[in-house]
Structure formats: structure tokens, C-alpha cells
Amino acid sequence: MSDIVATTRSTIGIIFAGIMCLSGTATVVWAEDVKDKDASRPRPPELRLSMQDAMQAAIDNNPSVQIFKERVAQAQEQAFTQRGALLPNLSARVSGARRRFFLGAFGGLGAGVSDPINFYESRVALTQNLFSMSLIQKWRAARTNIEVASLDSETQKMDTMALVALAYLEALRVKKSVKARLAGVKLNRELLRLAMERKSVGMATKLDVTRAKVQLENEKQRLLIARTDYGSAKLNLSRGIGISFDVALKLTDELKLVPVTSQTVDQALEVARAQRVELKAQKKRERLAELTLSSVVMERMPSVTGSGDVGLIGNQPSRSLTTDNVQILLSVPLFDGGQREGRISERRSLLRMESIKTRDVEKQIGLEVRDALLTLESTQQQVAVAKEGLRLAFLELHLARRRFAVGMATNIEVTDAQTSVTQARDNLIEALFNFNASRVDLARAQGRLEEL
């Protein structure tokens, strides 16, 4: 019984030591390994960045977000232009001329040309659309277009935040892989030392030592690849948040399992329908299509325009007399060759298209929410399974080492157990990445990334 207890305690100790190799010890080795060998070279500026910080930085610096902000400004100017058609149009002019008149045109005075006569005129004119339902609807449509542009900008902002969050998680995943590879290198060095010790006392062969060296070199190769991937992941993250590549990013978050609030499909869908800016934007597009159709239909109605001008006219500026003119113009459209009816049919078709798109967006949101919930539940279970797999892999490695140490087996069993540990580590890292990525996907599907 005492042997069993001792063996159990030893097994638990080996498992705990292996887990510490995966986390704490590897961190120290990594910090020493990445230390700049050239102390004289200036170190690049360092930026400590959480995932929330990265998403917020993307809102301010990402080029795609900035372009959509400019589109909002463009829509505002277009609305201002449409409003100008409803406001008074005031103009002024001043002219001076010298003319000769054909006298035969004035009451039969005989053919000939008059002496030059000077004409001076200054005039102010005012034009005002008094009533035009078409112009009113166009102005309403322009204001709705501002809301559409603003919501499209919000959509782009959410997409950018989601992409940056996934890029951040990818960097964390590769960072954790680097730590795992460092832990693997340390473990393989210990196993190589064990094989060499066993060979020195005649309990192992040169093949065992060579096999251990091969495993160590393979793990070093994986470490080099992981380091390269980590550098590339940080570059992609820098590009996503729009900062200089010369800034050294230090990621402050960790890839881990966090508590998630449970919610039903109906609850998740209710939040998504209230929060998703894509649905709001599409409904505004449908409203914009309605107003645009209405503005074309209203061209059938009469419109009223008022105009007037006042000014001075004379052959000398000092002897000018005041003249004025005021008029009201009623315009009634009768027939334009069917052009208006063609544009009405075109706008009705566009309205039906926007209605179809609205229903499609609602279905797409429902699909995204349901898929994200399923994925989140599955990845939570994957993390639990991966943790158990890692525990068993360390137990397998411990037993294989003990069998090799007492000469009951070659280190083939140890090599296989090492492979199992490496695979189990990778499985856990991948499961944690998938879990956190599914959290981002669900938050994006519900339109609440800022709360993540």
C-alpha cells in the first residue's frame, strides 16, 4: 500500500512539474531568449496592449473605419445640397453697356442707326420654391441617407473590432505555442540527459541517445517556426489597429477559459435584433427607397415657384430709376414621353429589392447567433477534454520514463509519450483559442463587441 501511495504522489508531482513547464518556467526562458543581444542598439518603443485596447485603437486608426467616416460627411453634404433647393435663391448683378439701335424698328422713323447710348443696370433677384412635394421628399431621403451612412460606419467599426480581436487572439495562440515549444525543448533536454546517463552505465544504447537527440532537434525546429509565426501575428495585429510596425507590442491578456453567461437562443436573438447595426441600416435603406420612390411619384403633382427682382436702370448711374418685377409660376406636368413612369417602376423594383434584403439580413443574423451559441458550447467542452488529455499525457510520460529508467523498456515509449504531450499541449492551446474566438463571434453576432 505504501508503494502505491508513493507512486501516486510521484505521479502527481511529475504532472504538476510538467504543467509548470508549460506555463511559468517557459515564460522565464522565453524572456531570456528574446533579450536583445546587441545592447548598444536602441530598443523600439513598447506598447502594452489588451484586447479591449486593441479594438478601441482600431476604431481610431484603422483606414477602413476612417473611410466610412468620410462617407458620413459626404452624405451630410449631399443632404445640405438637397435642402438648398428648398431655400431662397438670391442673386445680384451689375452691368454697363453702350448700344446702337436700328431706328427702323421704332415706329417707322426711317432706316438708320442711332448714336451710341449708355445703359447701366443693377438688379437683385430672388427665387423661392413655394411648394414642391418632390423636393421635400428628396430632402427627407437625403437625411435618411445620412443615417444609413452612419449605420454603415458603425457596421464597419464592428467588423474591424471583430477582426482585430481575432488577430489579437491569434497572436496569443502563437505566443502560447512558443511557450509550449520552449517547455518541450526543456523536457527533451532532460530526456536526452537521462538517456546519456543510462548509456554511461550500460542500461541504454547509442540508438536511445540518438533518438533523444532527434526529438530535441525536432522540438527546436518547432520552436523556430512558432517564433516566426508569433512575429507575423504581431505584425498583422499592428496593421489591423493602424500603428507603426516599429512599435513593439506586449500583449497583456492571456488565452484562458473564462466564465460565460448562459443564454437561450431566444434571449440571444432578442439581444441581436435590438443591437445589430446591420439590421438597423437595412431598415433605413428600405425607408430610403420608399422616400426616393415617393419623390419621383410626387413629380406628377403641380409645383409653385415665386420669383421677383428689383433694380436700377438708366443711361447714367446718377439718373437711374427703380424697376421691379414679381411673379408666381404654377408648373403642371402633363407628359414627358413616359420617362417619369419608367423611373417610378425602377424605384418600385428597388424598394422590393430592399425589402427582400431586410428579410435576408434577419435570417442571416439568426443563423450567426445560433451558430455562435453552438460553437461556444462545443468549445467549452473541448477545453475540458483537452485539459484531461494533457493530464493523461503527462501521466503516460511519467510512467514511460520510469520504465526506461529501470531498464524495462527502450526510450521508444518515452518518445511516443513525448509526442502525446506535445499533441495534448497543442490541443489545449487550440481549444482555448477556439473558445475565445467563439466568444468574439457571439458578441459580434449580437452586436455587443464593446461589452466583450
Secondary structure as the mmCIF struct_conf table of DSSP 4:
data_model
#
loop_
_struct_conf.conf_type_id
_struct_conf.id
_struct_conf.beg_label_comp_id
_struct_conf.beg_label_asym_id
_struct_conf.beg_label_seq_id
_struct_conf.end_label_comp_id
_struct_conf.end_label_asym_id
_struct_conf.end_label_seq_id
HELX_RH_AL_P HELX_RH_AL_P1 SER A 2 MET A 20
HELX_RH_PI_P HELX_RH_PI_P1 CYS A 21 THR A 25
HELX_RH_AL_P HELX_RH_AL_P2 ALA A 26 ASP A 33
TURN_TY1_P TURN_TY1_P1 VAL A 34 VAL A 34
BEND BEND1 LYS A 35 LYS A 35
BEND BEND2 LYS A 37 LYS A 37
TURN_TY1_P TURN_TY1_P2 ALA A 39 SER A 40
BEND BEND3 ARG A 41 ARG A 41
HELX_LH_PP_P HELX_LH_PP_P1 PRO A 42 PRO A 45
STRN STRN1 GLU A 46 LEU A 49
HELX_RH_AL_P HELX_RH_AL_P3 MET A 51 ASN A 61
HELX_RH_AL_P HELX_RH_AL_P4 PRO A 63 GLY A 84
TURN_TY1_P TURN_TY1_P3 ALA A 85 LEU A 86
BEND BEND4 LEU A 87 LEU A 87
STRN STRN2 ASN A 89 ARG A 99
STRN STRN3 PHE A 102 PHE A 102
HELX_RH_3T_P HELX_RH_3T_P1 LEU A 103 ALA A 105
TURN_TY1_P TURN_TY1_P4 PHE A 106 GLY A 107
BEND BEND5 GLY A 108 GLY A 108
BEND BEND6 ALA A 111 ALA A 111
STRN STRN4 VAL A 113 VAL A 113
HELX_LH_PP_P HELX_LH_PP_P2 SER A 114 PRO A 116
STRN STRN5 ILE A 117 PHE A 131
HELX_RH_AL_P HELX_RH_AL_P5 MET A 133 SER A 200
TURN_TY1_P TURN_TY1_P5 VAL A 201 GLY A 202
BEND BEND7 MET A 203 ALA A 204
HELX_RH_AL_P HELX_RH_AL_P6 LYS A 206 ILE A 241
TURN_TY1_P TURN_TY1_P6 GLY A 242 GLY A 242
TURN_TY1_P TURN_TY1_P7 PHE A 245 ASP A 246
BEND BEND8 VAL A 247 VAL A 247
STRN STRN6 ALA A 248 LEU A 251
HELX_RH_AL_P HELX_RH_AL_P7 VAL A 265 GLN A 275
HELX_RH_AL_P HELX_RH_AL_P8 VAL A 277 VAL A 297
HELX_RH_3T_P HELX_RH_3T_P2 MET A 298 ARG A 300
BEND BEND9 MET A 301 MET A 301
STRN STRN7 SER A 303 GLY A 314
BEND BEND10 ASN A 315 GLN A 316
HELX_RH_3T_P HELX_RH_3T_P3 PRO A 317 ARG A 319
STRN STRN8 LEU A 321 SER A 331
TURN_TY1_P TURN_TY1_P8 GLY A 337 GLY A 338
HELX_RH_AL_P HELX_RH_AL_P9 GLN A 339 ALA A 405
TURN_TY1_P TURN_TY1_P9 VAL A 406 GLY A 407
BEND BEND11 MET A 408 ALA A 409
TURN_TY1_P TURN_TY1_P10 ASN A 411 ASN A 411
HELX_RH_AL_P HELX_RH_AL_P10 ILE A 412 GLN A 446
TURN_TY1_P TURN_TY1_P11 GLY A 447 GLY A 447
HELX_RH_3T_P HELX_RH_3T_P4 LEU A 449 GLU A 451
#
